[in-house]
Amino acid sequence: MDLITLAAAQAIAKIALDKFVESGAGELGKTMTAAIAQKVEQLGTAVWNRIKGNATAVTVLEGAAQEKPEDMQKLKNYLYSLWKDEQSEFAQEVKKLADEIHLELTQIEDNSSMTVNNHGGTNTIYQTKTGKDNTNFFWGTHNHDK
Protein backbone atom coordinates (compact mmCIF):
# COMPACT_ATOMS: atom_id res chain seq x y z
CA MET A 1 0.00 0.00 0.00
CA ASP A 2 1.98 2.97 -1.31
CA LEU A 3 -0.84 5.52 -1.20
CA ILE A 4 -3.91 5.66 0.96
CA THR A 5 -7.15 4.45 -0.64
CA LEU A 6 -10.45 6.28 -0.30
CA ALA A 7 -11.83 3.32 1.68
CA ALA A 8 -8.92 3.54 4.13
CA ALA A 9 -9.33 7.32 4.36
CA GLN A 10 -13.04 6.85 5.09
CA ALA A 11 -12.24 4.41 7.90
CA ILE A 12 -9.88 6.99 9.40
CA ALA A 13 -12.44 9.78 8.94
CA LYS A 14 -15.15 7.78 10.76
CA ILE A 15 -12.82 7.28 13.71
CA ALA A 16 -11.73 10.93 13.70
CA LEU A 17 -15.35 12.13 13.61
CA ASP A 18 -16.20 9.86 16.54
CA LYS A 19 -13.22 11.17 18.50
CA PHE A 20 -13.27 14.88 17.76
CA VAL A 21 -16.81 15.72 16.64
CA GLU A 22 -18.84 13.14 18.57
CA SER A 23 -21.25 12.83 15.65
CA GLY A 24 -21.33 12.72 11.91
CA ALA A 25 -19.52 9.44 11.32
CA GLY A 26 -22.82 7.77 10.46
CA GLU A 27 -23.52 10.50 7.92
CA LEU A 28 -20.22 9.99 6.13
CA GLY A 29 -21.38 7.08 4.00
CA LYS A 30 -24.71 8.70 3.15
CA THR A 31 -23.47 11.88 1.54
CA MET A 32 -20.09 11.81 -0.20
CA THR A 33 -19.82 14.97 -2.24
CA ALA A 34 -16.62 15.88 -4.04
CA ALA A 35 -15.80 18.44 -1.32
CA ILE A 36 -16.26 15.85 1.42
CA ALA A 37 -14.23 13.25 -0.48
CA GLN A 38 -11.39 15.74 -0.84
CA LYS A 39 -11.39 16.49 2.91
CA VAL A 40 -11.56 12.77 3.72
CA GLU A 41 -8.56 12.15 1.47
CA GLN A 42 -6.64 15.01 3.14
CA LEU A 43 -7.39 13.52 6.55
CA GLY A 44 -6.45 10.03 5.39
CA THR A 45 -3.18 11.30 3.92
CA ALA A 46 -2.29 13.15 7.13
CA VAL A 47 -2.77 9.97 9.16
CA TRP A 48 -1.17 7.78 6.49
CA ASN A 49 1.98 9.91 6.54
CA ARG A 50 2.15 9.32 10.29
CA ILE A 51 1.64 5.51 10.26
CA LYS A 52 3.04 4.29 6.94
CA GLY A 53 6.29 3.10 8.55
CA ASN A 54 4.42 0.87 11.02
CA ALA A 55 3.71 -2.45 9.27
CA THR A 56 1.18 -3.55 11.91
CA ALA A 57 -0.76 -0.28 11.67
CA VAL A 58 -0.80 -0.50 7.87
CA THR A 59 -2.14 -4.08 8.00
CA VAL A 60 -4.85 -3.01 10.45
CA LEU A 61 -5.72 -0.03 8.24
CA GLU A 62 -6.07 -2.33 5.23
CA GLY A 63 -8.46 -4.53 7.23
CA ALA A 64 -10.44 -1.50 8.42
CA ALA A 65 -10.72 -0.32 4.82
CA GLN A 66 -12.38 -3.69 4.08
CA GLU A 67 -14.75 -2.98 6.99
CA LYS A 68 -13.45 -5.83 9.16
CA PRO A 69 -14.86 -5.01 12.63
CA GLU A 70 -11.87 -6.29 14.61
CA ASP A 71 -9.45 -4.26 12.48
CA MET A 72 -11.68 -1.20 12.74
CA GLN A 73 -11.55 -1.47 16.54
CA LYS A 74 -7.76 -2.00 16.51
CA LEU A 75 -7.35 1.02 14.23
CA LYS A 76 -9.57 3.08 16.50
CA ASN A 77 -7.52 2.12 19.56
CA TYR A 78 -4.26 2.86 17.73
CA LEU A 79 -5.40 6.24 16.39
CA TYR A 80 -6.86 7.25 19.74
CA SER A 81 -3.45 6.56 21.27
CA LEU A 82 -1.86 8.83 18.64
CA TRP A 83 -4.42 11.53 19.41
CA LYS A 84 -4.23 11.09 23.20
CA ASP A 85 -2.61 14.49 23.54
CA GLU A 86 -5.34 16.53 21.87
CA GLN A 87 -3.11 19.62 22.01
CA SER A 88 -0.41 18.03 19.86
CA GLU A 89 0.11 19.44 16.38
CA PHE A 90 -0.93 16.13 14.80
CA ALA A 91 -4.14 15.83 16.85
CA GLN A 92 -5.01 19.47 16.10
CA GLU A 93 -4.51 18.87 12.36
CA VAL A 94 -6.78 15.83 12.48
CA LYS A 95 -9.39 17.67 14.57
CA LYS A 96 -9.42 20.60 12.12
CA LEU A 97 -10.00 18.26 9.17
CA ALA A 98 -12.66 16.31 11.09
CA ASP A 99 -14.45 19.57 11.91
CA GLU A 100 -14.32 20.60 8.24
CA ILE A 101 -15.75 17.24 7.17
CA HIS A 102 -18.50 17.53 9.78
CA LEU A 103 -19.33 21.03 8.56
CA GLU A 104 -19.62 19.76 4.99
CA LEU A 105 -21.80 16.87 6.15
CA THR A 106 -24.18 19.07 8.10
CA GLN A 107 -24.35 22.03 5.76
CA ILE A 108 -27.90 22.42 4.52
CA GLU A 109 -28.40 23.74 1.04
CA ASP A 110 -31.03 26.46 1.08
CA ASN A 111 -32.83 26.77 -2.23
CA SER A 112 -35.85 28.60 -0.90
CA SER A 113 -37.04 31.72 -2.68
CA MET A 114 -36.59 35.33 -1.63
CA THR A 115 -39.29 37.98 -2.00
CA VAL A 116 -38.69 41.73 -2.05
CA ASN A 117 -41.54 44.09 -1.16
CA ASN A 118 -41.30 47.86 -1.48
CA HIS A 119 -44.32 49.31 0.29
CA GLY A 120 -45.63 52.75 -0.63
CA GLY A 121 -42.51 54.24 -2.14
CA THR A 122 -40.99 54.81 1.29
CA ASN A 123 -37.58 53.63 0.16
CA THR A 124 -37.89 50.87 2.73
CA ILE A 125 -37.43 47.37 1.40
CA TYR A 126 -38.47 44.21 3.18
CA GLN A 127 -36.73 41.14 1.87
CA THR A 128 -37.99 37.86 3.24
CA LYS A 129 -36.82 34.31 2.75
CA THR A 130 -39.42 31.59 2.77
CA GLY A 131 -38.93 27.99 3.76
CA LYS A 132 -37.20 26.25 6.64
CA ASP A 133 -35.25 28.60 8.93
CA ASN A 134 -36.81 31.78 7.52
CA THR A 135 -34.44 34.70 7.26
CA ASN A 136 -35.68 38.27 6.99
CA PHE A 137 -33.72 41.33 5.94
CA PHE A 138 -34.96 44.87 6.49
CA TRP A 139 -33.17 47.95 5.24
CA GLY A 140 -33.75 51.33 3.76
CA THR A 141 -34.40 54.92 4.74
CA HIS A 142 -37.53 56.89 5.53
CA ASN A 143 -37.67 60.49 4.36
CA HIS A 144 -40.46 62.56 5.85
CA ASP A 145 -41.07 66.11 4.60
CA LYS A 146 -42.52 68.55 7.15
ABEGO torsion letter per residue (X at the ends): XABBBAAAAAAAAAAAAAAAAGBGAAAAAABBBAAAAAAAAAAAAAAAAAAAABAAAAAAAAAAAAGBAAAAAAAAAAAAAAAABAABAAAAAAAAAAAAAAAAAABBBBABBBBBBBBGGAGBBBBBBBEBGBBBBBBEBBBBBX
